[in-house]
Amino acid sequence: MEFQIEPNRIYSCDSQGTLLAEITFPTLREGVVTINHTFVDASLRGQGVASKLMRAAMEEISRRGLLVVPTCSYAVSWLQKHPEYADILAQD
């Protein structure tokens, strides 16, 4: 699955343009974004797509030198299992 990257969104669509997977991370304040939404189409669930979205988002956020506050329940849970990204978690 190939992801498209926008400034505050990573997503994938099928050949008809139907959204299959998405993660959004809008700006919360200067230098900080919040992961507030993850979506994976039911046809792809259980295949690790949400985890790939999270990893892609965290790499993009890190590359841009930003910090992150997870508010989406999936993001919170995923980050608890991936301490390698603790250095870009905002301390609120």
PDB file with one MODEL, atoms N, CA, C and O in Angstrom:
MODEL        1
ATOM      1  N   MET A   1       0.841  -1.175   0.000  1.00  0.00           N
ATOM      2  CA  MET A   1       0.000   0.000   0.000  1.00  0.00           C
ATOM      3  C   MET A   1       0.886   1.238   0.000  1.00  0.00           C
ATOM      4  O   MET A   1       1.811   1.360   0.804  1.00  0.00           O
ATOM      5  N   GLU A   2       0.591   2.141  -0.903  1.00  0.00           N
ATOM      6  CA  GLU A   2       1.359   3.379  -1.010  1.00  0.00           C
ATOM      7  C   GLU A   2       0.590   4.507  -0.325  1.00  0.00           C
ATOM      8  O   GLU A   2      -0.601   4.699  -0.569  1.00  0.00           O
ATOM      9  N   PHE A   3       1.292   5.251   0.536  1.00  0.00           N
ATOM     10  CA  PHE A   3       0.679   6.359   1.246  1.00  0.00           C
ATOM     11  C   PHE A   3       0.992   7.678   0.552  1.00  0.00           C
ATOM     12  O   PHE A   3       2.079   7.872   0.008  1.00  0.00           O
ATOM     13  N   GLN A   4       0.029   8.565   0.584  1.00  0.00           N
ATOM     14  CA  GLN A   4       0.200   9.939   0.119  1.00  0.00           C
ATOM     15  C   GLN A   4       0.423  10.793   1.362  1.00  0.00           C
ATOM     16  O   GLN A   4      -0.261  10.615   2.371  1.00  0.00           O
ATOM     17  N   ILE A   5       1.371  11.712   1.293  1.00  0.00           N
ATOM     18  CA  ILE A   5       1.688  12.550   2.448  1.00  0.00           C
ATOM     19  C   ILE A   5       1.330  13.994   2.144  1.00  0.00           C
ATOM     20  O   ILE A   5       1.769  14.565   1.146  1.00  0.00           O
ATOM     21  N   GLU A   6       0.526  14.570   3.024  1.00  0.00           N
ATOM     22  CA  GLU A   6       0.180  15.986   2.990  1.00  0.00           C
ATOM     23  C   GLU A   6       0.727  16.603   4.281  1.00  0.00           C
ATOM     24  O   GLU A   6       1.189  15.870   5.155  1.00  0.00           O
ATOM     25  N   PRO A   7       0.686  17.922   4.420  1.00  0.00           N
ATOM     26  CA  PRO A   7       1.279  18.532   5.622  1.00  0.00           C
ATOM     27  C   PRO A   7       0.755  17.987   6.954  1.00  0.00           C
ATOM     28  O   PRO A   7       1.537  17.851   7.894  1.00  0.00           O
ATOM     29  N   ASN A   8      -0.522  17.675   7.067  1.00  0.00           N
ATOM     30  CA  ASN A   8      -1.072  17.198   8.333  1.00  0.00           C
ATOM     31  C   ASN A   8      -1.933  15.955   8.154  1.00  0.00           C
ATOM     32  O   ASN A   8      -2.873  15.718   8.912  1.00  0.00           O
ATOM     33  N   ARG A   9      -1.597  15.168   7.139  1.00  0.00           N
ATOM     34  CA  ARG A   9      -2.399  13.986   6.824  1.00  0.00           C
ATOM     35  C   ARG A   9      -1.581  13.011   5.993  1.00  0.00           C
ATOM     36  O   ARG A   9      -0.817  13.409   5.113  1.00  0.00           O
ATOM     37  N   ILE A  10      -1.755  11.720   6.288  1.00  0.00           N
ATOM     38  CA  ILE A  10      -1.194  10.657   5.459  1.00  0.00           C
ATOM     39  C   ILE A  10      -2.353   9.730   5.146  1.00  0.00           C
ATOM     40  O   ILE A  10      -3.132   9.386   6.034  1.00  0.00           O
ATOM     41  N   TYR A  11      -2.474   9.323   3.888  1.00  0.00           N
ATOM     42  CA  TYR A  11      -3.639   8.533   3.505  1.00  0.00           C
ATOM     43  C   TYR A  11      -3.336   7.654   2.293  1.00  0.00           C
ATOM     44  O   TYR A  11      -2.298   7.777   1.641  1.00  0.00           O
ATOM     45  N   SER A  12      -4.289   6.762   2.022  1.00  0.00           N
ATOM     46  CA  SER A  12      -4.214   5.915   0.832  1.00  0.00           C
ATOM     47  C   SER A  12      -5.624   5.728   0.292  1.00  0.00           C
ATOM     48  O   SER A  12      -6.578   5.541   1.047  1.00  0.00           O
ATOM     49  N   CYS A  13      -5.733   5.783  -1.016  1.00  0.00           N
ATOM     50  CA  CYS A  13      -7.015   5.566  -1.696  1.00  0.00           C
ATOM     51  C   CYS A  13      -6.847   4.440  -2.709  1.00  0.00           C
ATOM     52  O   CYS A  13      -5.739   4.152  -3.159  1.00  0.00           O
ATOM     53  N   ASP A  14      -7.958   3.812  -3.057  1.00  0.00           N
ATOM     54  CA  ASP A  14      -7.902   2.797  -4.106  1.00  0.00           C
ATOM     55  C   ASP A  14      -7.930   3.480  -5.474  1.00  0.00           C
ATOM     56  O   ASP A  14      -7.957   4.708  -5.556  1.00  0.00           O
ATOM     57  N   SER A  15      -7.923   2.697  -6.531  1.00  0.00           N
ATOM     58  CA  SER A  15      -7.850   3.251  -7.887  1.00  0.00           C
ATOM     59  C   SER A  15      -9.084   4.064  -8.266  1.00  0.00           C
ATOM     60  O   SER A  15      -9.038   4.848  -9.213  1.00  0.00           O
ATOM     61  N   GLN A  16     -10.190   3.886  -7.535  1.00  0.00           N
ATOM     62  CA  GLN A  16     -11.400   4.669  -7.782  1.00  0.00           C
ATOM     63  C   GLN A  16     -11.456   5.934  -6.914  1.00  0.00           C
ATOM     64  O   GLN A  16     -12.404   6.713  -7.013  1.00  0.00           O
ATOM     65  N   GLY A  17     -10.452   6.133  -6.073  1.00  0.00           N
ATOM     66  CA  GLY A  17     -10.411   7.308  -5.221  1.00  0.00           C
ATOM     67  C   GLY A  17     -11.083   7.134  -3.874  1.00  0.00           C
ATOM     68  O   GLY A  17     -11.228   8.102  -3.128  1.00  0.00           O
ATOM     69  N   THR A  18     -11.495   5.917  -3.549  1.00  0.00           N
ATOM     70  CA  THR A  18     -12.123   5.644  -2.261  1.00  0.00           C
ATOM     71  C   THR A  18     -11.056   5.607  -1.173  1.00  0.00           C
ATOM     72  O   THR A  18     -10.041   4.927  -1.316  1.00  0.00           O
ATOM     73  N   LEU A  19     -11.286   6.333  -0.095  1.00  0.00           N
ATOM     74  CA  LEU A  19     -10.346   6.367   1.013  1.00  0.00           C
ATOM     75  C   LEU A  19     -10.271   5.000   1.679  1.00  0.00           C
ATOM     76  O   LEU A  19     -11.291   4.436   2.075  1.00  0.00           O
ATOM     77  N   LEU A  20      -9.045   4.470   1.799  1.00  0.00           N
ATOM     78  CA  LEU A  20      -8.827   3.169   2.432  1.00  0.00           C
ATOM     79  C   LEU A  20      -8.177   3.285   3.806  1.00  0.00           C
ATOM     80  O   LEU A  20      -8.426   2.463   4.688  1.00  0.00           O
ATOM     81  N   ALA A  21      -7.349   4.300   3.982  1.00  0.00           N
ATOM     82  CA  ALA A  21      -6.636   4.460   5.245  1.00  0.00           C
ATOM     83  C   ALA A  21      -6.233   5.921   5.385  1.00  0.00           C
ATOM     84  O   ALA A  21      -5.914   6.594   4.405  1.00  0.00           O
ATOM     85  N   GLU A  22      -6.256   6.405   6.652  1.00  0.00           N
ATOM     86  CA  GLU A  22      -5.931   7.809   6.871  1.00  0.00           C
ATOM     87  C   GLU A  22      -5.515   8.042   8.320  1.00  0.00           C
ATOM     88  O   GLU A  22      -6.040   7.422   9.244  1.00  0.00           O
ATOM     89  N   ILE A  23      -4.573   8.937   8.489  1.00  0.00           N
ATOM     90  CA  ILE A  23      -4.205   9.438   9.808  1.00  0.00           C
ATOM     91  C   ILE A  23      -4.050  10.946   9.663  1.00  0.00           C
ATOM     92  O   ILE A  23      -3.453  11.430   8.702  1.00  0.00           O
ATOM     93  N   THR A  24      -4.599  11.689  10.636  1.00  0.00           N
ATOM     94  CA  THR A  24      -4.492  13.139  10.597  1.00  0.00           C
ATOM     95  C   THR A  24      -3.776  13.637  11.835  1.00  0.00           C
ATOM     96  O   THR A  24      -3.939  13.097  12.929  1.00  0.00           O
ATOM     97  N   PHE A  25      -2.981  14.676  11.641  1.00  0.00           N
ATOM     98  CA  PHE A  25      -2.209  15.260  12.742  1.00  0.00           C
ATOM     99  C   PHE A  25      -2.125  16.776  12.566  1.00  0.00           C
ATOM    100  O   PHE A  25      -1.091  17.312  12.167  1.00  0.00           O
ATOM    101  N   PRO A  26      -3.247  17.463  12.874  1.00  0.00           N
ATOM    102  CA  PRO A  26      -3.267  18.918  12.742  1.00  0.00           C
ATOM    103  C   PRO A  26      -2.395  19.608  13.787  1.00  0.00           C
ATOM    104  O   PRO A  26      -2.051  19.035  14.821  1.00  0.00           O
ATOM    105  N   THR A  27      -2.056  20.842  13.485  1.00  0.00           N
ATOM    106  CA  THR A  27      -1.256  21.645  14.408  1.00  0.00           C
ATOM    107  C   THR A  27      -2.070  21.950  15.661  1.00  0.00           C
ATOM    108  O   THR A  27      -3.213  22.401  15.586  1.00  0.00           O
ATOM    109  N   LEU A  28      -1.468  21.699  16.787  1.00  0.00           N
ATOM    110  CA  LEU A  28      -2.079  22.000  18.082  1.00  0.00           C
ATOM    111  C   LEU A  28      -1.638  23.391  18.542  1.00  0.00           C
ATOM    112  O   LEU A  28      -2.446  24.199  18.998  1.00  0.00           O
ATOM    113  N   ARG A  29      -0.345  23.644  18.410  1.00  0.00           N
ATOM    114  CA  ARG A  29       0.254  24.943  18.684  1.00  0.00           C
ATOM    115  C   ARG A  29       1.617  24.932  17.972  1.00  0.00           C
ATOM    116  O   ARG A  29       2.007  23.920  17.391  1.00  0.00           O
ATOM    117  N   GLU A  30       2.316  26.029  18.018  1.00  0.00           N
ATOM    118  CA  GLU A  30       3.582  26.105  17.296  1.00  0.00           C
ATOM    119  C   GLU A  30       4.527  24.973  17.716  1.00  0.00           C
ATOM    120  O   GLU A  30       4.854  24.821  18.893  1.00  0.00           O
ATOM    121  N   GLY A  31       4.951  24.195  16.737  1.00  0.00           N
ATOM    122  CA  GLY A  31       5.896  23.113  16.979  1.00  0.00           C
ATOM    123  C   GLY A  31       5.290  21.829  17.495  1.00  0.00           C
ATOM    124  O   GLY A  31       6.011  20.868  17.763  1.00  0.00           O
ATOM    125  N   VAL A  32       3.959  21.793  17.640  1.00  0.00           N
ATOM    126  CA  VAL A  32       3.295  20.615  18.204  1.00  0.00           C
ATOM    127  C   VAL A  32       2.063  20.266  17.370  1.00  0.00           C
ATOM    128  O   VAL A  32       1.243  21.130  17.058  1.00  0.00           O
ATOM    129  N   VAL A  33       1.950  18.993  17.018  1.00  0.00           N
ATOM    130  CA  VAL A  33       0.758  18.487  16.336  1.00  0.00           C
ATOM    131  C   VAL A  33       0.067  17.472  17.236  1.00  0.00           C
ATOM    132  O   VAL A  33       0.659  16.971  18.192  1.00  0.00           O
ATOM    133  N   THR A  34      -1.183  17.174  16.923  1.00  0.00           N
ATOM    134  CA  THR A  34      -1.902  16.141  17.647  1.00  0.00           C
ATOM    135  C   THR A  34      -2.392  15.086  16.670  1.00  0.00           C
ATOM    136  O   THR A  34      -3.008  15.414  15.656  1.00  0.00           O
ATOM    137  N   ILE A  35      -2.125  13.841  16.965  1.00  0.00           N
ATOM    138  CA  ILE A  35      -2.695  12.764  16.153  1.00  0.00           C
ATOM    139  C   ILE A  35      -4.103  12.559  16.692  1.00  0.00           C
ATOM    140  O   ILE A  35      -4.296  12.029  17.786  1.00  0.00           O
ATOM    141  N   ASN A  36      -5.084  12.991  15.900  1.00  0.00           N
ATOM    142  CA  ASN A  36      -6.459  12.991  16.386  1.00  0.00           C
ATOM    143  C   ASN A  36      -7.393  12.035  15.654  1.00  0.00           C
ATOM    144  O   ASN A  36      -8.577  11.954  15.982  1.00  0.00           O
ATOM    145  N   HIS A  37      -6.875  11.312  14.668  1.00  0.00           N
ATOM    146  CA  HIS A  37      -7.770  10.449  13.895  1.00  0.00           C
ATOM    147  C   HIS A  37      -6.960   9.407  13.126  1.00  0.00           C
ATOM    148  O   HIS A  37      -5.988   9.733  12.444  1.00  0.00           O
ATOM    149  N   THR A  38      -7.373   8.169  13.247  1.00  0.00           N
ATOM    150  CA  THR A  38      -6.862   7.111  12.372  1.00  0.00           C
ATOM    151  C   THR A  38      -8.058   6.352  11.829  1.00  0.00           C
ATOM    152  O   THR A  38      -9.052   6.143  12.525  1.00  0.00           O
ATOM    153  N   PHE A  39      -7.946   5.944  10.577  1.00  0.00           N
ATOM    154  CA  PHE A  39      -9.020   5.200   9.925  1.00  0.00           C
ATOM    155  C   PHE A  39      -8.407   4.154   9.021  1.00  0.00           C
ATOM    156  O   PHE A  39      -7.464   4.431   8.280  1.00  0.00           O
ATOM    157  N   VAL A  40      -8.951   2.943   9.088  1.00  0.00           N
ATOM    158  CA  VAL A  40      -8.593   1.884   8.154  1.00  0.00           C
ATOM    159  C   VAL A  40      -9.895   1.227   7.714  1.00  0.00           C
ATOM    160  O   VAL A  40     -10.710   0.832   8.548  1.00  0.00           O
ATOM    161  N   ASP A  41     -10.088   1.113   6.415  1.00  0.00           N
ATOM    162  CA  ASP A  41     -11.281   0.478   5.875  1.00  0.00           C
ATOM    163  C   ASP A  41     -11.398  -0.950   6.405  1.00  0.00           C
ATOM    164  O   ASP A  41     -10.395  -1.637   6.597  1.00  0.00           O
ATOM    165  N   ALA A  42     -12.614  -1.379   6.634  1.00  0.00           N
ATOM    166  CA  ALA A  42     -12.869  -2.714   7.178  1.00  0.00           C
ATOM    167  C   ALA A  42     -12.211  -3.816   6.347  1.00  0.00           C
ATOM    168  O   ALA A  42     -11.812  -4.843   6.895  1.00  0.00           O
ATOM    169  N   SER A  43     -12.094  -3.618   5.055  1.00  0.00           N
ATOM    170  CA  SER A  43     -11.502  -4.645   4.181  1.00  0.00           C
ATOM    171  C   SER A  43     -10.008  -4.845   4.446  1.00  0.00           C
ATOM    172  O   SER A  43      -9.437  -5.852   4.026  1.00  0.00           O
ATOM    173  N   LEU A  44      -9.368  -3.890   5.144  1.00  0.00           N
ATOM    174  CA  LEU A  44      -7.924  -3.962   5.389  1.00  0.00           C
ATOM    175  C   LEU A  44      -7.573  -4.197   6.850  1.00  0.00           C
ATOM    176  O   LEU A  44      -6.398  -4.334   7.191  1.00  0.00           O
ATOM    177  N   ARG A  45      -8.560  -4.244   7.700  1.00  0.00           N
ATOM    178  CA  ARG A  45      -8.281  -4.394   9.131  1.00  0.00           C
ATOM    179  C   ARG A  45      -7.619  -5.735   9.419  1.00  0.00           C
ATOM    180  O   ARG A  45      -7.885  -6.735   8.753  1.00  0.00           O
ATOM    181  N   GLY A  46      -6.758  -5.731  10.420  1.00  0.00           N
ATOM    182  CA  GLY A  46      -6.042  -6.938  10.800  1.00  0.00           C
ATOM    183  C   GLY A  46      -4.801  -7.207   9.971  1.00  0.00           C
ATOM    184  O   GLY A  46      -4.180  -8.260  10.114  1.00  0.00           O
ATOM    185  N   GLN A  47      -4.428  -6.269   9.102  1.00  0.00           N
ATOM    186  CA  GLN A  47      -3.271  -6.440   8.225  1.00  0.00           C
ATOM    187  C   GLN A  47      -2.112  -5.504   8.592  1.00  0.00           C
ATOM    188  O   GLN A  47      -1.130  -5.410   7.855  1.00  0.00           O
ATOM    189  N   GLY A  48      -2.228  -4.822   9.720  1.00  0.00           N
ATOM    190  CA  GLY A  48      -1.151  -3.944  10.156  1.00  0.00           C
ATOM    191  C   GLY A  48      -1.121  -2.583   9.494  1.00  0.00           C
ATOM    192  O   GLY A  48      -0.132  -1.859   9.614  1.00  0.00           O
ATOM    193  N   VAL A  49      -2.182  -2.224   8.799  1.00  0.00           N
ATOM    194  CA  VAL A  49      -2.200  -0.949   8.081  1.00  0.00           C
ATOM    195  C   VAL A  49      -2.173   0.230   9.052  1.00  0.00           C
ATOM    196  O   VAL A  49      -1.455   1.201   8.812  1.00  0.00           O
ATOM    197  N   ALA A  50      -2.932   0.168  10.131  1.00  0.00           N
ATOM    198  CA  ALA A  50      -2.958   1.273  11.095  1.00  0.00           C
ATOM    199  C   ALA A  50      -1.567   1.485  11.702  1.00  0.00           C
ATOM    200  O   ALA A  50      -1.144   2.624  11.900  1.00  0.00           O
ATOM    201  N   SER A  51      -0.875   0.419  11.990  1.00  0.00           N
ATOM    202  CA  SER A  51       0.474   0.528  12.530  1.00  0.00           C
ATOM    203  C   SER A  51       1.417   1.170  11.508  1.00  0.00           C
ATOM    204  O   SER A  51       2.267   1.983  11.873  1.00  0.00           O
ATOM    205  N   LYS A  52       1.272   0.812  10.244  1.00  0.00           N
ATOM    206  CA  LYS A  52       2.099   1.422   9.197  1.00  0.00           C
ATOM    207  C   LYS A  52       1.798   2.913   9.063  1.00  0.00           C
ATOM    208  O   LYS A  52       2.703   3.717   8.841  1.00  0.00           O
ATOM    209  N   LEU A  53       0.515   3.278   9.201  1.00  0.00           N
ATOM    210  CA  LEU A  53       0.141   4.691   9.181  1.00  0.00           C
ATOM    211  C   LEU A  53       0.802   5.433  10.338  1.00  0.00           C
ATOM    212  O   LEU A  53       1.363   6.513  10.153  1.00  0.00           O
ATOM    213  N   MET A  54       0.733   4.854  11.520  1.00  0.00           N
ATOM    214  CA  MET A  54       1.335   5.484  12.697  1.00  0.00           C
ATOM    215  C   MET A  54       2.831   5.668  12.507  1.00  0.00           C
ATOM    216  O   MET A  54       3.366   6.741  12.784  1.00  0.00           O
ATOM    217  N   ARG A  55       3.499   4.643  12.044  1.00  0.00           N
ATOM    218  CA  ARG A  55       4.948   4.738  11.844  1.00  0.00           C
ATOM    219  C   ARG A  55       5.267   5.829  10.806  1.00  0.00           C
ATOM    220  O   ARG A  55       6.197   6.614  10.992  1.00  0.00           O
ATOM    221  N   ALA A  56       4.499   5.871   9.728  1.00  0.00           N
ATOM    222  CA  ALA A  56       4.724   6.894   8.700  1.00  0.00           C
ATOM    223  C   ALA A  56       4.487   8.293   9.271  1.00  0.00           C
ATOM    224  O   ALA A  56       5.245   9.219   8.982  1.00  0.00           O
ATOM    225  N   ALA A  57       3.443   8.446  10.075  1.00  0.00           N
ATOM    226  CA  ALA A  57       3.160   9.743  10.678  1.00  0.00           C
ATOM    227  C   ALA A  57       4.258  10.147  11.643  1.00  0.00           C
ATOM    228  O   ALA A  57       4.707  11.293  11.623  1.00  0.00           O
ATOM    229  N   MET A  58       4.694   9.232  12.481  1.00  0.00           N
ATOM    230  CA  MET A  58       5.735   9.553  13.454  1.00  0.00           C
ATOM    231  C   MET A  58       7.042   9.914  12.754  1.00  0.00           C
ATOM    232  O   MET A  58       7.752  10.815  13.200  1.00  0.00           O
ATOM    233  N   GLU A  59       7.361   9.231  11.679  1.00  0.00           N
ATOM    234  CA  GLU A  59       8.576   9.553  10.928  1.00  0.00           C
ATOM    235  C   GLU A  59       8.458  10.933  10.280  1.00  0.00           C
ATOM    236  O   GLU A  59       9.423  11.698  10.266  1.00  0.00           O
ATOM    237  N   GLU A  60       7.281  11.252   9.746  1.00  0.00           N
ATOM    238  CA  GLU A  60       7.064  12.560   9.123  1.00  0.00           C
ATOM    239  C   GLU A  60       7.113  13.670  10.176  1.00  0.00           C
ATOM    240  O   GLU A  60       7.734  14.709   9.954  1.00  0.00           O
ATOM    241  N   ILE A  61       6.468  13.453  11.304  1.00  0.00           N
ATOM    242  CA  ILE A  61       6.470  14.431  12.388  1.00  0.00           C
ATOM    243  C   ILE A  61       7.905  14.664  12.883  1.00  0.00           C
ATOM    244  O   ILE A  61       8.317  15.806  13.085  1.00  0.00           O
ATOM    245  N   SER A  62       8.647  13.597  13.072  1.00  0.00           N
ATOM    246  CA  SER A  62      10.037  13.691  13.509  1.00  0.00           C
ATOM    247  C   SER A  62      10.889  14.412  12.469  1.00  0.00           C
ATOM    248  O   SER A  62      11.692  15.280  12.813  1.00  0.00           O
ATOM    249  N   ARG A  63      10.717  14.058  11.212  1.00  0.00           N
ATOM    250  CA  ARG A  63      11.473  14.676  10.122  1.00  0.00           C
ATOM    251  C   ARG A  63      11.263  16.184  10.092  1.00  0.00           C
ATOM    252  O   ARG A  63      12.181  16.937   9.769  1.00  0.00           O
ATOM    253  N   ARG A  64      10.057  16.622  10.428  1.00  0.00           N
ATOM    254  CA  ARG A  64       9.726  18.043  10.425  1.00  0.00           C
ATOM    255  C   ARG A  64      10.137  18.741  11.723  1.00  0.00           C
ATOM    256  O   ARG A  64       9.944  19.948  11.865  1.00  0.00           O
ATOM    257  N   GLY A  65      10.699  17.989  12.667  1.00  0.00           N
ATOM    258  CA  GLY A  65      11.168  18.582  13.907  1.00  0.00           C
ATOM    259  C   GLY A  65      10.059  19.003  14.852  1.00  0.00           C
ATOM    260  O   GLY A  65      10.225  19.930  15.644  1.00  0.00           O
ATOM    261  N   LEU A  66       8.920  18.312  14.764  1.00  0.00           N
ATOM    262  CA  LEU A  66       7.771  18.647  15.597  1.00  0.00           C
ATOM    263  C   LEU A  66       7.643  17.686  16.769  1.00  0.00           C
ATOM    264  O   LEU A  66       8.262  16.622  16.791  1.00  0.00           O
ATOM    265  N   LEU A  67       6.837  18.076  17.734  1.00  0.00           N
ATOM    266  CA  LEU A  67       6.449  17.197  18.835  1.00  0.00           C
ATOM    267  C   LEU A  67       5.007  16.784  18.608  1.00  0.00           C
ATOM    268  O   LEU A  67       4.286  17.411  17.832  1.00  0.00           O
ATOM    269  N   VAL A  68       4.589  15.717  19.294  1.00  0.00           N
ATOM    270  CA  VAL A  68       3.238  15.189  19.072  1.00  0.00           C
ATOM    271  C   VAL A  68       2.521  14.948  20.393  1.00  0.00           C
ATOM    272  O   VAL A  68       3.120  14.537  21.387  1.00  0.00           O
ATOM    273  N   VAL A  69       1.219  15.215  20.370  1.00  0.00           N
ATOM    274  CA  VAL A  69       0.314  14.871  21.457  1.00  0.00           C
ATOM    275  C   VAL A  69      -0.725  13.925  20.854  1.00  0.00           C
ATOM    276  O   VAL A  69      -1.526  14.355  20.024  1.00  0.00           O
ATOM    277  N   PRO A  70      -0.735  12.661  21.243  1.00  0.00           N
ATOM    278  CA  PRO A  70      -1.739  11.752  20.696  1.00  0.00           C
ATOM    279  C   PRO A  70      -3.075  11.931  21.429  1.00  0.00           C
ATOM    280  O   PRO A  70      -3.116  11.900  22.659  1.00  0.00           O
ATOM    281  N   THR A  71      -4.157  12.117  20.681  1.00  0.00           N
ATOM    282  CA  THR A  71      -5.486  12.187  21.284  1.00  0.00           C
ATOM    283  C   THR A  71      -6.397  11.081  20.755  1.00  0.00           C
ATOM    284  O   THR A  71      -7.410  10.763  21.377  1.00  0.00           O
ATOM    285  N   CYS A  72      -6.051  10.507  19.638  1.00  0.00           N
ATOM    286  CA  CYS A  72      -6.783   9.356  19.100  1.00  0.00           C
ATOM    287  C   CYS A  72      -6.443   8.138  19.956  1.00  0.00           C
ATOM    288  O   CYS A  72      -5.276   7.905  20.268  1.00  0.00           O
ATOM    289  N   SER A  73      -7.447   7.369  20.330  1.00  0.00           N
ATOM    290  CA  SER A  73      -7.207   6.224  21.218  1.00  0.00           C
ATOM    291  C   SER A  73      -6.224   5.218  20.615  1.00  0.00           C
ATOM    292  O   SER A  73      -5.418   4.640  21.344  1.00  0.00           O
ATOM    293  N   TYR A  74      -6.274   5.001  19.309  1.00  0.00           N
ATOM    294  CA  TYR A  74      -5.333   4.068  18.687  1.00  0.00           C
ATOM    295  C   TYR A  74      -3.904   4.606  18.808  1.00  0.00           C
ATOM    296  O   TYR A  74      -2.980   3.856  19.124  1.00  0.00           O
ATOM    297  N   ALA A  75      -3.727   5.905  18.556  1.00  0.00           N
ATOM    298  CA  ALA A  75      -2.394   6.504  18.638  1.00  0.00           C
ATOM    299  C   ALA A  75      -1.834   6.410  20.052  1.00  0.00           C
ATOM    300  O   ALA A  75      -0.656   6.104  20.235  1.00  0.00           O
ATOM    301  N   VAL A  76      -2.668   6.670  21.049  1.00  0.00           N
ATOM    302  CA  VAL A  76      -2.228   6.577  22.443  1.00  0.00           C
ATOM    303  C   VAL A  76      -1.733   5.166  22.736  1.00  0.00           C
ATOM    304  O   VAL A  76      -0.650   4.979  23.290  1.00  0.00           O
ATOM    305  N   SER A  77      -2.534   4.180  22.360  1.00  0.00           N
ATOM    306  CA  SER A  77      -2.193   2.775  22.610  1.00  0.00           C
ATOM    307  C   SER A  77      -0.923   2.374  21.853  1.00  0.00           C
ATOM    308  O   SER A  77      -0.043   1.724  22.417  1.00  0.00           O
ATOM    309  N   TRP A  78      -0.829   2.755  20.597  1.00  0.00           N
ATOM    310  CA  TRP A  78       0.320   2.393  19.763  1.00  0.00           C
ATOM    311  C   TRP A  78       1.607   2.982  20.339  1.00  0.00           C
ATOM    312  O   TRP A  78       2.633   2.304  20.400  1.00  0.00           O
ATOM    313  N   LEU A  79       1.547   4.232  20.757  1.00  0.00           N
ATOM    314  CA  LEU A  79       2.747   4.884  21.288  1.00  0.00           C
ATOM    315  C   LEU A  79       3.198   4.279  22.611  1.00  0.00           C
ATOM    316  O   LEU A  79       4.389   4.302  22.922  1.00  0.00           O
ATOM    317  N   GLN A  80       2.289   3.748  23.379  1.00  0.00           N
ATOM    318  CA  GLN A  80       2.674   3.064  24.615  1.00  0.00           C
ATOM    319  C   GLN A  80       3.499   1.818  24.307  1.00  0.00           C
ATOM    320  O   GLN A  80       4.310   1.393  25.130  1.00  0.00           O
ATOM    321  N   LYS A  81       3.300   1.238  23.141  1.00  0.00           N
ATOM    322  CA  LYS A  81       4.012   0.024  22.728  1.00  0.00           C
ATOM    323  C   LYS A  81       5.269   0.324  21.917  1.00  0.00           C
ATOM    324  O   LYS A  81       6.010  -0.594  21.564  1.00  0.00           O
ATOM    325  N   HIS A  82       5.515   1.592  21.620  1.00  0.00           N
ATOM    326  CA  HIS A  82       6.656   1.985  20.777  1.00  0.00           C
ATOM    327  C   HIS A  82       7.450   3.108  21.448  1.00  0.00           C
ATOM    328  O   HIS A  82       7.388   4.261  21.021  1.00  0.00           O
ATOM    329  N   PRO A  83       8.191   2.766  22.493  1.00  0.00           N
ATOM    330  CA  PRO A  83       8.950   3.792  23.226  1.00  0.00           C
ATOM    331  C   PRO A  83      10.043   4.460  22.400  1.00  0.00           C
ATOM    332  O   PRO A  83      10.596   5.473  22.827  1.00  0.00           O
ATOM    333  N   GLU A  84      10.360   3.929  21.250  1.00  0.00           N
ATOM    334  CA  GLU A  84      11.384   4.543  20.412  1.00  0.00           C
ATOM    335  C   GLU A  84      10.973   5.943  19.936  1.00  0.00           C
ATOM    336  O   GLU A  84      11.809   6.705  19.450  1.00  0.00           O
ATOM    337  N   TYR A  85       9.688   6.279  20.076  1.00  0.00           N
ATOM    338  CA  TYR A  85       9.220   7.606  19.676  1.00  0.00           C
ATOM    339  C   TYR A  85       8.984   8.523  20.875  1.00  0.00           C
ATOM    340  O   TYR A  85       8.440   9.614  20.705  1.00  0.00           O
ATOM    341  N   ALA A  86       9.373   8.116  22.070  1.00  0.00           N
ATOM    342  CA  ALA A  86       9.134   8.906  23.285  1.00  0.00           C
ATOM    343  C   ALA A  86       9.773  10.291  23.203  1.00  0.00           C
ATOM    344  O   ALA A  86       9.281  11.238  23.815  1.00  0.00           O
ATOM    345  N   ASP A  87      10.864  10.411  22.452  1.00  0.00           N
ATOM    346  CA  ASP A  87      11.566  11.688  22.396  1.00  0.00           C
ATOM    347  C   ASP A  87      10.815  12.766  21.638  1.00  0.00           C
ATOM    348  O   ASP A  87      11.172  13.939  21.740  1.00  0.00           O
ATOM    349  N   ILE A  88       9.783  12.407  20.878  1.00  0.00           N
ATOM    350  CA  ILE A  88       9.018  13.447  20.176  1.00  0.00           C
ATOM    351  C   ILE A  88       7.618  13.617  20.759  1.00  0.00           C
ATOM    352  O   ILE A  88       6.791  14.319  20.177  1.00  0.00           O
ATOM    353  N   LEU A  89       7.342  12.988  21.895  1.00  0.00           N
ATOM    354  CA  LEU A  89       6.073  13.207  22.587  1.00  0.00           C
ATOM    355  C   LEU A  89       6.147  14.521  23.342  1.00  0.00           C
ATOM    356  O   LEU A  89       7.096  14.750  24.093  1.00  0.00           O
ATOM    357  N   ALA A  90       5.170  15.381  23.157  1.00  0.00           N
ATOM    358  CA  ALA A  90       5.124  16.648  23.884  1.00  0.00           C
ATOM    359  C   ALA A  90       4.778  16.371  25.335  1.00  0.00           C
ATOM    360  O   ALA A  90       3.931  15.528  25.631  1.00  0.00           O
ATOM    361  N   GLN A  91       5.420  17.066  26.212  1.00  0.00           N
ATOM    362  CA  GLN A  91       5.148  16.935  27.647  1.00  0.00           C
ATOM    363  C   GLN A  91       4.139  18.002  28.045  1.00  0.00           C
ATOM    364  O   GLN A  91       4.507  19.147  28.305  1.00  0.00           O
ATOM    365  N   ASP A  92       2.875  17.627  28.091  1.00  0.00           N
ATOM    366  CA  ASP A  92       1.817  18.582  28.476  1.00  0.00           C
ATOM    367  C   ASP A  92       1.408  18.382  29.901  1.00  0.00           C
ATOM    368  O   ASP A  92       0.534  19.091  30.398  1.00  0.00           O
TER     369      ASP A  92
ENDMDL
END
